Amino acid sequence: MSTLLKARHDPRLLSLITPRRGGTEHGCFRKGKLWPRSPRNFAAEPATWNDLGVQQQAIGADDDASFLLDFYWTSNVLSDRRVLYNAPLSSRFSIFSYSNGMVNVFTNLIRTPFIAYVSLTVVGTGSGLSVGRHRISARVEGTTFYAKLDDNEELFISGTRSYVTSFTAPVSEAPMTIYEAWERNDSANKKVWSYPSESEKLGLLSQVNTLAGDQCFEAANPAVAARIDSQIDLRGVVSDYTVAVDFEAVEFTATKQAQNLAGQGASVAGQLAICSLGYYRLEDSYLMQLSHEISGTRTLYAPYIAQLSGRNIAVGRIRTGSSTTELSLYLNGELLGSKTVTGMPTGAAYPTYTSYAINDSRNGLYTNFSGKIYAAALFNQALSAEQIASLSK
């Protein structure tokens, strides 16, 4: 098992690719780039979720239940917006964002003497949801309904239990991207439904000439280029990054040979790449290389190292300042060095570099060897030296 698996619950994690079950990607992605074969950005790709009678059977009249919605709100325009909402009477958990800025969370599992549902206001009149990442959680315990937005105080209201059919919940009106959502029967200790589902996660990675064994990825045919594409597209985003790869070093047989590890585009190449990490041989020297686009220019940091053998963890870090960008490289927890250049990234990449990938050797300058990859992690933050050392142990 790779030590990088320790990061799978880190909120800064964009991606953790492992060979588990033939190839699985863990982590939350930036807005608009989510699990494939499922709804992504509901404002851009209208879709509807259906209960089809299943939820009615899964949560009984006296069962406790909970709900989570992890999402990115993309608009500050105030208007009526439904989120997993058909009507208060027919939605077990639902959200409505009003044109006056107020945001309410509803449940039909609790009722009052006057109305067959209850609601809690998690955003007051006039303010509205801010553009950015949010989490709304709700739960029913006994005869009390609780709801909470982000790290705000949890609100609650009490009533009597109600049990009605839950119907279709359209989400197409919401200007949002959903990272994760689920409804849970807490009394039975099981999820009623979730997004993305496990089957959707399995369909995430696109693999070219790749074998995914129990422990590592490697080329099915070593003579043919191998690549693992994710659904993450870093173009157009200006961010700090940390990319970490647990790999087995290739034993190079000639000069000008490379092992491209991970990034959006090949590191050892002549084109613009984003946060791309690689190991290569040039004549009789060996180098680790971090390639990143800065001010529209391909920028490299490539310190000389001793020839590698066996299993290693290489880490590249991109840290932006007010007008400069720092590129740093670590190997097995130790700092190889850093390079600071004037300029800022713009999120540009070569046209064929359309996604973050492992072993991407397209347009590579040298003969590329895939080797073995045990795990690859990408963070949307520049990790500290201590955090990198912890990942490498």
N, C-alpha and C positions, 0 to 999 in steps of 0.2 A: 504494500500500500504506500502511496506517495505521501510525503509529509505535507504537500500542498492541500490535501484534503482537509487540513485543519481550518482552511479559509472558507469552507463551503457555506458558512452562515454569516460571514463578514458582510455588513451592509454596504461596504465599498466595492464588493466583488461584482464585476460585470459578467465574468464568465469563468467557469472552471470546467475544463474539458478532460474527461477521464475515459478509459476504455470500458468502464463498467457496463454490462449488458449490451456490449457491441458498440458502445459510444454514447455517452450521456453528457449533457451540458447542464451545469448547475448555476444558479445565480440569477439576479435580476438584471435586466438589460435597460439601456437608455430608451427614452420614449420613442415610440414608433418602430422599434426593432425587437419584436418579441417572438414567441414560439410560432413556428410555421403550422399550417393546416388548422389554425384556430383564429378566432377574431384577434386583431392586433389593435389598431387605432380605430375605435368605434365611430369616431366622427368621420374618418376617411373611408372606412370599410363597414357600412351599416350591417348589423347582424342582430339576431334575436336568440336568446336562450330560452329553452322550453322545459317546463317541469314534467310534462307528459304524465301526470298523476303519480310519479315516483316519490316526490318529496312529501306528498300527503301521507303516504304509507310509512315513510322513514322517520317522521317526527310525530309522536303521538300527542294526545291532548294534554298530558301531564309531563312530557319530556322537557328538560332544559335544552337550550340550543344556543349556538353562537355563530357569528358571521364576521368575515374580514374582507375588506376591499383595499388593496394596495395599488395606487394609481398615480398617474401624472396628469394634472389638469392643464390644458393647453390654451385656455382663453380667459381673459379678464372681462369679457363682455357679459353683462348681466342679462339673463333671459331665463325663461322656464326650461329646465333641463331634467330629464328623467334618467335615473341610473338604476338598472335592474328593477324597474318599477313599472307595474301595470296600473294598479290603483291600490290605495291603502287597504281596502277590504280584501284584496286578493293576492297580496305580496307578503310572504313570510318576513323577509327583510328587504327594505328598499330605501332609496334616497331620492330626494327631490331638491333641486337647486332652483330657487325662485328668482324672478326678475327684480325683486327688491333686494337681492343679495343674501337672503336667508337660506340656510341649508338645513333640512330636516331629515331625520332617520326614522323610518316607520317600522312597525311590526303588527301583524294581525294575530299574533299569539297571545296578546294581552288586550283587554278591552276595558272600557269604563262603563258606568251605567247609562251614558248618553251616546256613545259611539263605539263601533265594533273594532276599533284599533287604537293604538296610542302612538305618539311621536315625540321626539326630543330634538331641540334646536341646537345643532353643534356649531353653526355660524349665524351670528345675529344679523338683523336687518341693516343693509347699507354697505356691508364690507364685502361679502361674497368670498368664494374660494380663491386664494391667490394662485397664480401660475406656478407650478412646481409639483414636487412629489408629496403625496399625502397618504395617510392610512386612516380608514374609518373602521372601527370595530364596534360590534354590538353583541349583546347576549340577553337571553331570557333565563332567569333563575327563579323558579317558583312563580310568583305573581308579580315579579319586578322586572322591568325592562331597563337595561343599561346601554349607553352609547358614548363613544369617545372619538374625537378627532385628534390625530397626531399625539402629542404629549400633553394635551390640555386635560383639565379635570374631567373625570368621568361623571356623566349625568345619569339620573335615574328617575323613573316614574313607576308607580304601582297601580294595579287594577285587579281584574279577575281573568282567569285563563279562558282563552277562546280557541276554537279549532274549526277552521274553515279551509276549503280547497285553495291551493296556491296555483295561480295561472301563469301564462306566459309573461316574461318580464323583458320588454324591449329596452335596448340600450343605445339605439342609434342617435338619440338626441344629445348624447353627452360628448363634449369636446375633451376627450380623455384617451389615454392609453392605459390599459389594465395590465399590471405586472402579475398580480395574483389575486384570486378571489376564491372563497370557499364558504360553505355552510355546513355546520356540524351538529349532529345529534350528541349533545354532551352526556345525556343519560346512558346512551348506548355506546359512547366512546368511539364514534366513527363519523367520518365525513359523509354527508349526503351527496354533495357534488363539489367539484373543485375545478379551477382553471389556472394553469394548464393541467390536464390530466397526465398520468404517467405514460399513456400511449402517445400523447402529443410530444412529450419530452423525448421519447425514443426516436421520433421522426425528425429531431432537430438538426442533426449533423449530416452534411453531404460529404461522402467519402469517395475519393478517387484512388483506386489501386491500393487500398489500405486494409490490412488485417487488424482486427481489434481482439486481442487475446484477453485472458483474464487479468493481465498485469500491464500491458503496454500496447501502443499502436506501432505497427511497422509496415513496410511496403509489402504487398502481396507478391510483386515482381520487382526485385531490387534494380533491375535494368530500366524500369519505367518510373517516371515521376509520380510521386504519391502526394496527396494533399487532403486535408480535412477542413472543409469550410463550415463556418458557423453562420448564424443569421445576423450577426452584429456588423453594422456598418458605421465606422468611426468618422467618415467623411463629413465635413461641415461642422464638426464639434471641436471646440478648443477646450482642452482639459489637461490636468495632470494625469499621468498614467504610471502604473507599475506592471510589467509583464514578467512572469516567472515561469520557467520551464524545467521540469524534472526529466532528464534525458540521459541516454547512454551515448557517449561520444563515439563518433565514427573513426575508424582507423584509416586515415587518408593514405592513398597509394601513390599519389603524384602531386605535383604542385598545382595551385589554383583549383582547389577542391573545397566545397562548402557544405555545411549542414545548416540550412535555414530552419529555425526553430519555431517561432510564432510571431505574428504581427499581421497588419493589413498590408500585404505585399512582402516580397522577398527583401531581406536585409542586405545580402550580398548580391546587389543588382545595381543597375544604373538608373532606376526610375524612383519617383517619389513614393515613399512608403510611410506608414504611420506606426510608430512604436514597434518596430520590427527588430527581432533579436536573432543573431546567428553566430556560428562558430566556423572558422575557415583556416585553410592553410594557404600561404603565399610564399612560394619558393621554399625556403627551409624554416620559415617562421609560422607561428600559430597565433591567431587573434580571435578575441570576442568582439562582436560589432553590434552597435545599436544605431539604427537608422530612423530618422524622424524628419518630417517636413517642417521647416521653419521659414517663414516669410516667403513661401513658395519655392524654396530651394531644398534639395536633398542634403541633409546634414548628418554627418557620421561621427561617432566616437568609437575608436577601434584600438584598444590597448593590446600590446603583445603579451602573450601568456605562454606558459609551458605547455607542451603537447598533453592533451587530455586523454584519459582512458577511463573505462568503467562509467559508473553512474554519477551524474553531477546535477546541481541545480544552479542555473544561470538566471540572473535577474537584471532587467533593464528598467531604469526609472527616468521619467520625464517630469521635470519640475519647472513651472513657469513663474517668472517674476513680473514686475510691472512692464519691463521692456526687454527682458532677457529670458533665455531658456537654458536650463541645465540638463545635460545628459549624463547619467551615472550608470556604471556597471558593477555588478557583484557576482562573485562565483563562490558557491558553497558557503555563503554567509559573510564572505570577506570582500571589502571594497577594493575593486581593481583601480578605480579612479573616476574622475568627473571632468566634464568639459562644459564651459559656459560660453554661449554665443549671444550676440546681440540680435534681437528679433523675436517674434512670437509666431507660434503655429497658426495656420489658417484652416486646417482640416482638409487640405488638398491631398489627392493621391492619384497615381497613374490610373487611367480609365479602366483597365482590366482588374485593378485591385478593388473589388466591390464588397469585400467582406473580410473580417478578421479570420485568420486561418492558421493551421499548423502545417509545417513542412511546405510552405508555399515557395516553390522554386521557379514560378513563371518569370520569364525575363531575367533569370539569374545570369550573372557574368561567368560563374565558374561551374564546373561539373558538380551537380548537387547529389548528395547522399541523404536519404531520409533517416536512417538509423532507427532508434527506438525512442518513443515518447511515452512517459509514464503518466504525466499530467501537465496541463498548461493553465495558468491562471492569469486573468487580466483584471486590474483594479482601476477605478476612476479616481485615484488619489496617489500622490507620491508617498509611498510608505517610508517610515523612518528606518534608519540602519538597524535599530533593535527589532523592529517588526520583520524586516527582511531576514535577519539572523534567526529569528524564531521560526519562520517559514522553512528555513534551510536545514533545520535540525531534525 
